[in-house]
């Protein structure tokens, strides 16, 4: 989410046009982030919308425009966590697969492997993996966004990596996924 600092500064100063620009530039990434954590499209859109509302209401609390990314991701992650707490059900991540941006079959197979393996992560592990590996946050930014200490983030990230590696290696070792796709 690369938003020009001048737009963020204008948002802080309550310029409505700047907020609309910010929304347009970051909506897709915000929804994708929420979906990767919640694994439900409607919930992801609802959480992203709620996060943008919180951003709008609290925009003057952002002291340093360079910290916008971690500040906004913290709002997204906390709002997603609130959603999980409210629904108090098991997240069904079988409903939607990661969409492939490319028609490359090998890339699609890799995404399916990762998606299948992500089902084995806890909410915390999935949040850590999404922030660092899908969004590209540094570990420090991810810890701040999630509201965790750096050590907690590193623990969850390493645990998530081990689970993903084990699950992906098992799928590759078996050579065939449950859907009958042969991996070479």
N, C-alpha and C positions, 0 to 999 in steps of 0.2 A: 504494500500500500504506500506508494510514493505520492504524497500530496505536497504540492509546493507550500513552503512555509508562509508565503504571503496570503494564501487562502486561509490557512489555519489562523493566522493573526487577524484577518478580517472577520472570521467566524467568532473569535474571542471578543471582538468589538461589536458584535450583534448585527453584522451586515447579513441580511436575509439572502441576498444573491450569492454571497460566499458560502453560506450554509448549503444552498441548493447545489452549488458546484462541488462542494465536498461530498455531498450525498451521491451525486452522479458519478464521481470518480471512485468512490469506495463501496458502493452498495453491493456489487457483485462479489467482491472479495469478502465483505462482511458476511453475506449469506453463505458463501462457500465455507468460511471458517466455522460458522455456526452449524452447518450441515455436517462437516467433518467431525464435530464434537457430538452433536445430537443424533445424527443419522436419520433425520426425518425432515423432509423438505418443508412442509407447512410450519413445523416448529422452528426450523431454521429461519424462515422468512419472518415469522412472528417475533422471534428473539432479536433478529437484526433490526427490525423496525422499533422495537422497544429500546434497544441500545442507542439508536440514533435519536430517539426522543430524550433519553437520559443525557446524551451528549449535548443536545440543544439546551436543555434546562440547566446543565451544569458547565456550560462552555467557558464561563469566566473563571472557573476553578483551575483551569489548565494554566500553570505559571510559565512553563517553558515550551514554546511551540515545537522544539526539537524532540520533546518527550511525547508528542501527540500519539505516535504509533503505539507505544506501550500503554499509555493512558487509555486509548480507545480499545485496545485488545483486552485490557483488564475489565472494562465495562462489558464487552462482548462475553468474555468467559464467565464473569459473575452473573450476568443475565441468563446465560445458558445453564449455569448451575442452579439458579433459582427455578428455572423451568423444570429441570430434572427433579428437584425437590418437590415441586408442586404436583407433578403427575404421579410420583411415587410408584411407578411401574418399571418393569424392565424395558430398557431401550431396545426396540426391535430394529437392528441394523441390517436385517436380511431384505428389507423392502426395496432398497435402492442401492445400486452399484455405483462406484466411482465412474463418472463419465469420462470417456477418452476424448481428448482434444485432437487426436490424430487417428487416421484410419489404419495406422500401422498395427498389424495384428500382434506383433511381438510386444509392442507397448501396451496394447489392450490386455494381453495375457498377464503382463507384469502388474498392471493395475488390478486385475481380478485377484491375483495372488495376494497383493497387499490388502485389498478390501476384505478378502476372506480372513486373512491373519488379523486384521484390525478388530474383528469380532471377539477376539480372545483377550482384548485389553480392558482394563477397568476404566472408568470415567477419567480418573486422574492420569493414568498412563496415556490414554488416548489424547487428552488435552495437551500433555507435555509433547507428545510426538507430533501432533498437529501444529502447535505453535513453532516448534523448532524445525521440523522437516518439511512441512507443507507450506507454512507461512514464511519461514525464513528468519524468525526472530533469533537473536543470540540467546544463550541460556539465561543471561541476566535479564534481558527483556522479557523472556517467557516467564521467568519466575515472578517478575513484577506484574506482568499481565494476569497471571493466575492468582496472585496474592499469596505466593508461597515464598519461603526462604530458598536461597539458591541450592542448598543441600537437598531439600525436599524435591525440588524440580529435577536435580541430577539423579536422585534415586529413582523417581518415577520414569524419567527418560531412559535410564539404563535398564530398568526392569522392562519397560515397554519394548526397547530394542531387543532384549533377550527373547521375549515372548514372540515378537515378530520374526526374528531369525529362526527360532525353533519351528514355528508354524510354517513359514515359507519353505524352509529346508525339508520339512516333513512332506509338504505337498509336492515339491520337486522330486524328492526321493521316491515317492509313490508313483510319480510320473503322470498321474491322471487325477484331475480334480473331481469333485462329486458330480459336476455337471457333464462329465464325459470329455472334457477338453484335454487333449494330449499335450503335455509340455515336453519340449525337446531340449 
